[in-house]
Amino acid sequence: MKALLRPSLSTFLVAFFFLILLFLGLFAEVFESQTPEVDIAQIYANPVPVNELQSLKTLKLSNKHGSFLFENTDPQGNLAGPWQMLEPQALRVKGDVVAKIIDALNVIRVRNFHRLEPINITSFSLDNPTLTLLFTNTRDKSFEIKMGLINPIDNSAYLSLSSQDQIYQIDPIEMTLESYDLAQLVESKVFAVNLDSLASLEVYGNNTLDLKLLKKDDQWVDQSGVVLAEAKVKRFFERLEDMKSFSILDKLNTDQQIFMEKVMATPEFSLKLISASGVRTYIIAPIKGQIPGMNVVKSDTYALSTDEKQSFVLIDKDQLRMLSTKSSELK
């Protein structure tokens, strides 16, 4: 009878393992970290934080045609700008481009979710995206959006955001930004000027300061501190913004790049625009002779570039007349 009541080894082991499982279950219940609540409905509606993109400082757009860096000249970050392209060309961005990009992102519809893990990143081409948008808002917060491949079978696209740990399968956005080139992004005008944020302008001719306009107590003064006529100064900047390019030079070969660097080594004009965003410097020089392998230069053609001299816009000489303006003409 005692032998029957004596627990067997197997019974003892089963009880021991049951106690272990019970202990582990209680431990997990007590110490398990809480998963934060996620508004799934909102994420399905649109994962892009469009409200954070209403006041922007810069936008960098990268696609198969290269990378394009835009700077907002509006001190409050208003999407209307005007926007200045800094790279690869010194040109004014078309007035509605950035606002249209935000509008397109505002109506994204999510179809499905995928884990943000290496196999999915590769499978959906997010390691080699067709489009990258890098926004910096006026609070210096950055947001990067990457677009992967477009699935032709169900006409869907794949998107990731730097602020999210998901990959989103979405309806393709209305703007085909992955194929936008320079012509679709910029105007023929060279400069975007915002008088509200501009602090100073300097024009140099042959390394000599010919004109300086400085904002002081909401008035414009010249380099001698003489107050200038507001209407005349405004007209001067309007003429500056009206300056147009008739051609763009980029992706030059070695011989062409060397030729252009020699051209820009002796500029006839230098222009500095100083604003809350910093200093933008442009150099302007006449092109004498033909660029190797090209036939784009007319008589009295000038090239405008930034200090980096990576690309050039071509301007007729008569577009530059306003750079010879004297401060006495603005009084």
TORVEXMI-681816 format. One line per 5 residues: their letters; for each residue x, y, z of N, C-alpha, C. Coordinates in steps of 0.2 Angstrom, whole numbers, plus 5000, padded with zeros to 4 digits. Layout:
<recs>
a) X,Y,Z,X,Y,Z,X,Y,Z; ...
</recs>
This chain:
<recs>
mkall) 5004,4994,5000,5000,5000,5000,5004,5006,5000; 5010,5006,5004,5014,5012,5004,5018,5013,4998; 5019,5007,4994,5023,5008,4988,5018,5011,4983; 5012,5010,4983,5007,5013,4979,5006,5020,4980; 5007,5023,4986,5006,5030,4988,5012,5034,4986
rpsls) 5018,5030,4986,5024,5033,4985,5025,5036,4978; 5026,5043,4977,5026,5046,4970,5032,5043,4966; 5030,5041,4960,5036,5039,4955,5040,5045,4953; 5046,5043,4951,5051,5048,4948,5047,5053,4943; 5044,5049,4938,5041,5053,4933,5035,5058,4935
tflva) 5032,5056,4940,5027,5060,4943,5030,5067,4946; 5036,5065,4950,5039,5071,4953,5042,5076,4948; 5045,5073,4942,5047,5077,4937,5042,5082,4934; 5036,5078,4932,5030,5082,4929,5028,5088,4934; 5028,5086,4940,5026,5092,4945,5031,5097,4945
fffli) 5038,5095,4945,5043,5100,4945,5043,5105,4939; 5042,5102,4933,5041,5106,4927,5035,5110,4927; 5030,5108,4930,5023,5112,4931,5025,5118,4935; 5028,5117,4941,5030,5123,4945,5034,5128,4941; 5039,5125,4938,5043,5130,4934,5039,5134,4929
llflg) 5035,5131,4925,5031,5134,4920,5026,5139,4923; 5024,5138,4929,5019,5142,4933,5023,5148,4935; 5029,5147,4938,5034,5153,4940,5035,5157,4934; 5037,5154,4928,5039,5158,4922,5033,5162,4920; 5027,5159,4920,5021,5163,4918,5020,5169,4923
lfaev) 5021,5168,4929,5019,5174,4934,5025,5179,4933; 5031,5177,4932,5037,5181,4931,5035,5186,4924; 5033,5182,4919,5032,5186,4913,5026,5191,4914; 5021,5189,4918,5015,5193,4919,5017,5200,4922; 5022,5199,4927,5023,5204,4932,5028,5209,4928
fesqt) 5033,5206,4924,5039,5210,4922,5038,5212,4914; 5033,5209,4911,5032,5211,4904,5032,5218,4903; 5036,5221,4898,5035,5228,4896,5029,5229,4892; 5026,5235,4894,5020,5236,4890,5021,5239,4883; 5017,5236,4879,5018,5239,4872,5014,5245,4871
pevdi) 5017,5250,4868,5013,5257,4868,5007,5256,4863; 5002,5259,4864,4996,5259,4860,4998,5263,4853; 4995,5260,4848,4996,5263,4841,4990,5264,4838; 4989,5270,4835,4983,5272,4832,4983,5269,4825; 4981,5262,4825,4981,5259,4818,4977,5262,4813
aqiya) 4971,5265,4815,4967,5268,4810,4971,5274,4807; 4974,5278,4811,4978,5284,4809,4983,5282,4804; 4987,5277,4806,4993,5274,4802,4990,5272,4795; 4984,5268,4795,4982,5266,4788,4979,5272,4784; 4977,5278,4788,4975,5283,4784,4981,5287,4781
npvpv) 4986,5288,4784,4992,5291,4781,4998,5291,4787; 5003,5288,4786,5009,5288,4791,5013,5294,4790; 5013,5298,4785,5017,5303,4784,5015,5309,4789; 5019,5312,4793,5018,5317,4797,5017,5324,4794; 5012,5324,4790,5011,5330,4785,5011,5337,4789
nelqs) 5008,5336,4795,5008,5342,4800,5014,5345,4802; 5020,5341,4802,5026,5343,4803,5030,5346,4797; 5027,5345,4791,5030,5348,4785,5027,5354,4782; 5023,5358,4787,5020,5364,4784,5024,5370,4785; 5030,5369,4788,5034,5375,4789,5041,5372,4788
lktlk) 5044,5373,4782,5050,5370,4780,5056,5375,4779; 5062,5372,4780,5068,5376,4778,5071,5373,4772; 5072,5367,4772,5075,5364,4766,5072,5357,4764; 5073,5356,4757,5070,5349,4755,5076,5347,4750; 5078,5340,4751,5082,5337,4746,5079,5331,4743
lsnkh) 5078,5332,4736,5075,5327,4732,5080,5323,4728; 5080,5316,4729,5084,5312,4725,5081,5307,4721; 5082,5306,4715,5079,5301,4711,5084,5299,4705; 5082,5296,4700,5087,5293,4695,5091,5299,4691; 5088,5305,4692,5092,5311,4688,5097,5314,4693
gsflf) 5097,5312,4699,5102,5315,4704,5099,5318,4710; 5102,5322,4713,5100,5325,4720,5099,5333,4719; 5093,5335,4721,5092,5342,4720,5090,5345,4727; 5094,5350,4729,5093,5353,4736,5090,5360,4735; 5084,5361,4739,5080,5367,4739,5081,5370,4745
entdp) 5081,5377,4745,5081,5381,4751,5075,5386,4751; 5071,5386,4757,5066,5390,4757,5068,5397,4760; 5067,5402,4756,5069,5409,4757,5064,5413,4762; 5058,5410,4764,5054,5413,4768,5056,5411,4775; 5057,5416,4779,5059,5416,4786,5054,5412,4791
qgnla) 5048,5411,4789,5043,5408,4793,5042,5401,4790; 5045,5399,4785,5045,5392,4782,5039,5391,4778; 5035,5396,4776,5029,5396,4772,5031,5392,4765; 5027,5387,4764,5028,5382,4758,5028,5386,4752; 5025,5392,4751,5025,5396,4745,5032,5399,4744
gpwqm) 5036,5399,4749,5043,5401,4748,5044,5409,4747; 5047,5411,4741,5050,5407,4736,5056,5402,4738; 5057,5397,4734,5062,5392,4735,5068,5393,4730; 5074,5392,4733,5080,5393,4728,5083,5386,4728; 5085,5384,4722,5089,5378,4721,5096,5379,4723
lepqa) 5099,5376,4727,5106,5377,4729,5110,5372,4725; 5108,5366,4724,5112,5360,4721,5107,5356,4716; 5109,5355,4710,5115,5356,4707,5116,5362,4703; 5110,5366,4703,5110,5373,4699,5108,5378,4704; 5110,5384,4702,5108,5390,4705,5102,5393,4701
lrvkg) 5096,5390,4703,5090,5392,4699,5084,5393,4704; 5079,5396,4702,5073,5397,4706,5069,5391,4705; 5066,5388,4710,5062,5382,4710,5055,5385,4708; 5052,5381,4704,5045,5383,4702,5040,5384,4708; 5036,5389,4707,5032,5391,4713,5028,5386,4717
dvvak) 5025,5381,4713,5021,5377,4717,5023,5370,4718; 5030,5369,4716,5032,5362,4716,5032,5359,4724; 5035,5363,4728,5035,5360,4735,5028,5359,4738; 5024,5364,4737,5017,5364,4740,5013,5357,4737; 5015,5356,4730,5011,5350,4727,5014,5344,4730
iidal) 5021,5344,4732,5023,5338,4735,5020,5336,4741; 5019,5341,4745,5016,5340,4752,5009,5338,4751; 5005,5341,4746,4998,5339,4745,4998,5332,4743; 5003,5330,4739,5003,5323,4736,5004,5318,4742; 5008,5320,4747,5010,5316,4753,5004,5316,4758
nvirv) 5000,5321,4757,4994,5322,4762,4988,5317,4760; 4988,5314,4754,4983,5309,4752,4985,5302,4751; 4991,5300,4754,4993,5293,4754,4988,5289,4757; 4987,5283,4754,4983,5278,4757,4987,5271,4757; 4987,5269,4764,4990,5263,4765,4986,5256,4764
rnfhr) 4989,5252,4760,4986,5245,4759,4988,5240,4764; 4994,5240,4766,4997,5234,4770,5003,5237,4774; 5005,5232,4779,5011,5234,4783,5016,5228,4781; 5023,5230,4782,5028,5224,4782,5033,5226,4787; 5036,5222,4790,5042,5223,4795,5048,5227,4791
lepin) 5050,5231,4795,5056,5235,4793,5062,5231,4794; 5064,5226,4790,5070,5221,4791,5073,5220,4785; 5080,5218,4785,5084,5218,4779,5081,5214,4773; 5078,5209,4774,5075,5205,4768,5070,5209,4765; 5065,5212,4769,5060,5216,4766,5063,5223,4763
itsfs) 5068,5226,4766,5071,5232,4763,5074,5231,4756; 5077,5225,4756,5080,5223,4749,5074,5221,4744; 5070,5217,4746,5064,5214,4742,5060,5220,4739; 5059,5226,4743,5055,5231,4740,5059,5237,4738; 5066,5236,4737,5071,5241,4734,5071,5247,4738
ldnpt) 5070,5246,4745,5071,5252,4749,5079,5253,4751; 5083,5248,4749,5090,5250,4750,5093,5253,4744; 5089,5253,4738,5091,5257,4732,5085,5261,4730; 5082,5266,4734,5076,5269,4732,5075,5272,4726; 5069,5272,4723,5068,5276,4717,5067,5283,4718
ltllf) 5065,5285,4724,5064,5292,4727,5066,5293,4734; 5069,5298,4736,5071,5300,4743,5069,5307,4744; 5065,5308,4749,5063,5315,4751,5066,5317,4758; 5070,5321,4759,5073,5323,4765,5071,5330,4767; 5066,5331,4772,5063,5337,4774,5067,5339,4780
tntrd) 5068,5346,4781,5070,5349,4787,5065,5355,4789; 5062,5354,4794,5057,5360,4796,5060,5365,4799; 5056,5370,4801,5059,5376,4804,5061,5375,4812; 5059,5369,4814,5062,5367,4821,5068,5363,4821; 5071,5363,4815,5077,5359,4813,5076,5351,4814
ksfei) 5070,5349,4813,5068,5342,4814,5068,5339,4807; 5071,5333,4806,5072,5331,4799,5067,5324,4798; 5065,5324,4792,5060,5318,4791,5063,5315,4784; 5064,5309,4783,5066,5306,4777,5061,5301,4775; 5059,5301,4769,5054,5297,4766,5058,5293,4760
kmgli) 5057,5287,4760,5060,5283,4754,5055,5279,4750; 5055,5279,4744,5050,5276,4740,5054,5270,4736; 5051,5264,4737,5055,5258,4734,5051,5257,4727; 5051,5250,4725,5049,5249,4718,5041,5250,4718; 5039,5250,4712,5031,5250,4711,5030,5244,4708
npidn) 5025,5240,4711,5023,5234,4709,5018,5235,4703; 5020,5233,4697,5015,5234,4691,5009,5229,4691; 5009,5224,4695,5004,5219,4695,4998,5222,4699; 4999,5225,4705,4993,5228,4708,4994,5235,4709; 4999,5238,4705,5000,5245,4705,5000,5248,4712
sayls) 5005,5246,4716,5006,5248,4723,5013,5250,4723; 5015,5254,4728,5022,5256,4730,5024,5254,4737; 5030,5255,4738,5032,5253,4745,5036,5260,4748; 5035,5261,4754,5037,5267,4757,5040,5266,4764; 5045,5269,4766,5047,5269,4773,5049,5276,4775
lssqd) 5048,5277,4782,5049,5284,4785,5054,5283,4790; 5059,5288,4791,5064,5288,4796,5061,5288,4803; 5054,5290,4804,5051,5291,4810,5047,5285,4812; 5047,5280,4807,5043,5274,4808,5047,5267,4808; 5045,5262,4811,5048,5256,4810,5044,5251,4806
qiyqi) 5041,5253,4801,5037,5249,4797,5038,5251,4789; 5037,5246,4785,5037,5247,4778,5029,5247,4776; 5027,5252,4772,5020,5253,4770,5019,5252,4763; 5015,5247,4761,5012,5246,4754,5007,5251,4753; 5008,5256,4748,5003,5261,4747,5001,5261,4740
dpiem) 4996,5266,4739,4994,5268,4732,5000,5272,4730; 5002,5272,4723,5007,5276,4721,5005,5284,4722; 5010,5288,4724,5008,5295,4725,5006,5298,4718; 5002,5303,4718,5000,5306,4712,5006,5310,4708; 5011,5312,4711,5016,5315,4707,5022,5310,4706
tlesy) 5024,5309,4700,5029,5304,4698,5036,5307,4699; 5037,5309,4706,5043,5312,4707,5049,5308,4706; 5049,5302,4706,5054,5297,4704,5057,5299,4697; 5053,5302,4693,5056,5303,4686,5056,5311,4685; 5056,5315,4690,5056,5322,4689,5063,5324,4687
dlaql) 5064,5328,4682,5071,5331,4681,5071,5338,4682; 5077,5341,4680,5078,5348,4682,5073,5353,4679; 5071,5351,4673,5066,5356,4669,5059,5356,4672; 5058,5350,4676,5051,5350,4679,5051,5353,4686; 5057,5355,4689,5058,5357,4695,5059,5365,4696
veskv) 5063,5368,4691,5065,5375,4691,5062,5379,4685; 5063,5385,4686,5061,5390,4681,5067,5392,4678; 5067,5396,4673,5072,5399,4669,5075,5405,4673; 5072,5408,4678,5074,5413,4682,5080,5410,4687; 5085,5414,4689,5090,5412,4692,5089,5412,4700
favnl) 5086,5418,4702,5086,5419,4709,5079,5419,4712; 5079,5417,4718,5073,5418,4723,5075,5422,4728; 5072,5428,4729,5074,5433,4734,5068,5434,4738; 5069,5434,4745,5063,5436,4750,5066,5442,4754; 5063,5448,4753,5065,5454,4756,5064,5453,4763
dslas) 5059,5449,4766,5058,5449,4773,5064,5446,4777; 5067,5441,4773,5073,5437,4777,5079,5440,4775; 5080,5444,4769,5086,5446,4767,5089,5452,4771; 5095,5451,4773,5098,5456,4777,5103,5461,4774; 5106,5458,4768,5111,5462,4765,5112,5459,4758
levyg) 5114,5463,4753,5117,5461,4747,5123,5465,4745; 5128,5461,4742,5134,5464,4740,5136,5462,4733; 5138,5467,4729,5140,5466,4722,5147,5468,4721; 5151,5464,4719,5158,5465,4718,5160,5465,4710; 5163,5470,4708,5166,5470,4701,5173,5470,4701
nntld) 5176,5464,4698,5184,5464,4698,5186,5464,4705; 5183,5461,4710,5185,5460,4717,5185,5467,4721; 5181,5472,4718,5180,5478,4721,5173,5479,4723; 5171,5481,4729,5164,5482,4731,5161,5487,4728; 5156,5486,4723,5153,5491,4719,5146,5494,4723
lkllk) 5143,5489,4726,5136,5491,4729,5135,5486,4735; 5133,5489,4740,5131,5486,4746,5124,5489,4748; 5119,5484,4749,5113,5486,4752,5112,5483,4758; 5110,5486,4764,5110,5483,4770,5103,5486,4774; 5100,5481,4776,5094,5482,4780,5095,5484,4787
kddqw) 5093,5490,4789,5094,5493,4796,5088,5496,4798; 5085,5493,4804,5079,5496,4807,5073,5497,4801; 5073,5491,4797,5067,5491,4792,5068,5496,4787; 5074,5498,4786,5076,5503,4780,5082,5500,4777; 5082,5502,4770,5088,5500,4767,5093,5506,4766
vdqsg) 5099,5504,4768,5105,5509,4767,5110,5507,4763; 5114,5511,4760,5120,5509,4756,5126,5508,4761; 5132,5507,4758,5138,5506,4762,5140,5512,4766; 5138,5517,4764,5140,5523,4768,5134,5525,4774; 5129,5521,4774,5124,5522,4779,5119,5526,4777
vvlae) 5119,5529,4770,5114,5533,4768,5107,5529,4766; 5102,5532,4769,5095,5529,4768,5093,5529,4761; 5091,5523,4758,5089,5523,4751,5081,5523,4750; 5079,5525,4744,5072,5525,4743,5069,5518,4743; 5064,5516,4747,5061,5510,4747,5059,5507,4741
akvkr) 5055,5511,4737,5052,5509,4731,5058,5507,4726; 5063,5511,4726,5069,5510,4721,5072,5503,4723; 5073,5502,4729,5076,5496,4731,5072,5490,4730; 5066,5491,4731,5061,5485,4729,5061,5484,4721; 5062,5489,4717,5062,5488,4710,5069,5485,4708
fferl) 5074,5486,4712,5081,5483,4710,5080,5476,4712; 5077,5474,4717,5077,5467,4718,5072,5463,4714; 5067,5467,4711,5063,5464,4706,5066,5462,4700; 5071,5467,4698,5075,5466,4692,5080,5460,4693; 5082,5460,4699,5087,5454,4701,5083,5447,4700
edmks) 5077,5447,4702,5073,5441,4702,5071,5440,4694; 5071,5445,4690,5069,5444,4683,5075,5441,4679; 5081,5440,4682,5086,5438,4678,5085,5431,4676; 5086,5429,4670,5085,5423,4667,5091,5419,4664; 5091,5413,4664,5096,5409,4661,5093,5406,4654
fsild) 5097,5405,4649,5095,5402,4643,5097,5395,4642; 5102,5393,4646,5104,5386,4646,5108,5384,4652; 5108,5378,4653,5111,5375,4659,5117,5370,4657; 5122,5370,4661,5128,5366,4659,5129,5361,4666; 5128,5355,4665,5130,5350,4670,5132,5344,4667
klntd) 5135,5340,4672,5137,5333,4670,5143,5334,4664; 5147,5339,4665,5152,5340,4660,5158,5335,4661; 5161,5334,4655,5167,5329,4655,5173,5333,4658; 5179,5329,4658,5184,5332,4661,5187,5339,4657; 5187,5338,4651,5190,5344,4647,5185,5350,4648
qqifm) 5178,5349,4648,5173,5354,4648,5174,5357,4655; 5175,5353,4661,5175,5356,4667,5181,5360,4668; 5187,5358,4666,5193,5362,4666,5192,5368,4663; 5189,5368,4657,5188,5375,4653,5184,5379,4657; 5178,5377,4660,5174,5381,4664,5177,5384,4670
ekvma) 5181,5380,4674,5184,5382,4680,5189,5388,4678; 5192,5387,4672,5197,5393,4670,5193,5399,4669; 5187,5398,4666,5182,5404,4664,5180,5407,4671; 5179,5403,4676,5176,5406,4682,5182,5409,4687; 5188,5407,4685,5194,5409,4689,5194,5417,4689
tpefs) 5192,5420,4684,5192,5427,4684,5185,5430,4683; 5181,5430,4688,5174,5433,4687,5174,5440,4686; 5169,5442,4682,5168,5450,4681,5164,5452,4687; 5159,5448,4690,5155,5450,4695,5155,5445,4700; 5154,5447,4707,5152,5442,4712,5146,5445,4716
lklis) 5142,5441,4718,5136,5443,4721,5135,5439,4727; 5134,5442,4733,5132,5439,4739,5126,5441,4742; 5122,5436,4744,5115,5437,4747,5116,5434,4754; 5115,5439,4759,5115,5437,4766,5108,5437,4769; 5106,5432,4772,5100,5431,4775,5100,5427,4781
asgvr) 5094,5426,4784,5094,5422,4790,5097,5415,4789; 5096,5413,4783,5098,5406,4781,5106,5405,4780; 5109,5411,4780,5117,5411,4779,5119,5415,4773; 5124,5414,4770,5127,5418,4765,5127,5413,4758; 5124,5416,4753,5125,5413,4746,5129,5417,4742
tyiia) 5134,5414,4739,5139,5418,4735,5138,5415,4727; 5138,5420,4723,5138,5418,4716,5143,5422,4712; 5146,5418,4707,5151,5421,4703,5149,5421,4696; 5151,5427,4692,5148,5427,4685,5154,5430,4681; 5155,5426,4676,5161,5427,4671,5159,5427,4664
pikgq) 5162,5430,4659,5161,5430,4652,5165,5423,4650; 5161,5420,4645,5164,5414,4642,5167,5417,4635; 5174,5416,4634,5177,5418,4628,5179,5411,4625; 5176,5410,4619,5178,5404,4615,5172,5399,4616; 5173,5394,4613,5168,5388,4613,5170,5383,4618
ipgmn) 5165,5381,4622,5167,5375,4627,5168,5369,4623; 5173,5365,4624,5175,5359,4621,5169,5354,4620; 5168,5353,4613,5162,5348,4612,5155,5351,4612; 5155,5357,4613,5148,5361,4613,5148,5366,4609; 5141,5368,4607,5140,5374,4603,5134,5378,4606
vvksd) 5135,5380,4612,5130,5383,4615,5131,5390,4617; 5137,5392,4616,5139,5399,4618,5138,5404,4612; 5135,5409,4614,5133,5415,4609,5138,5420,4611; 5138,5426,4607,5142,5431,4609,5139,5435,4615; 5144,5437,4619,5142,5441,4625,5138,5436,4630
tyals) 5140,5430,4630,5138,5425,4635,5142,5424,4641; 5138,5424,4647,5141,5424,4654,5139,5418,4657; 5143,5415,4661,5141,5409,4665,5141,5411,4673; 5136,5409,4676,5135,5410,4683,5135,5403,4687; 5139,5403,4692,5140,5397,4696,5140,5399,4704
tdekq) 5140,5394,4708,5142,5395,4715,5149,5394,4716; 5151,5395,4722,5159,5394,4724,5161,5387,4722; 5157,5382,4722,5159,5375,4721,5160,5374,4714; 5157,5378,4709,5159,5377,4702,5157,5370,4699; 5152,5367,4702,5150,5360,4699,5145,5361,4693
sfvli) 5142,5366,4693,5137,5367,4687,5136,5374,4685; 5134,5376,4680,5134,5383,4677,5127,5384,4674; 5125,5390,4674,5119,5393,4670,5122,5398,4666; 5119,5398,4660,5122,5403,4655,5117,5409,4654; 5120,5415,4654,5116,5421,4654,5118,5426,4649
dkdql) 5113,5429,4645,5115,5434,4641,5118,5440,4644; 5123,5444,4641,5126,5450,4645,5120,5455,4647; 5115,5456,4643,5110,5461,4644,5106,5460,4651; 5106,5453,4653,5103,5452,4659,5107,5454,4665; 5113,5456,4664,5117,5458,4670,5118,5466,4671
rmlst) 5114,5469,4667,5115,5477,4667,5113,5479,4674; 5109,5476,4677,5106,5479,4684,5112,5478,4689; 5117,5474,4688,5122,5473,4693,5127,5479,4693; 5126,5483,4688,5131,5489,4687,5127,5495,4691; 5121,5494,4694,5118,5499,4697,5122,5502,4703
kssel) 5122,5509,4703,5126,5513,4709,5121,5514,4714; 5123,5515,4720,5119,5517,4726,5116,5524,4725; 5119,5528,4721,5116,5535,4720,5110,5534,4716; 5109,5529,4712,5103,5528,4708,5097,5525,4712; 5098,5523,4719,5093,5521,4723,5091,5525,4728
k) 5094,5532,4728,5092,5536,4733,5085,5540,4732
</recs>
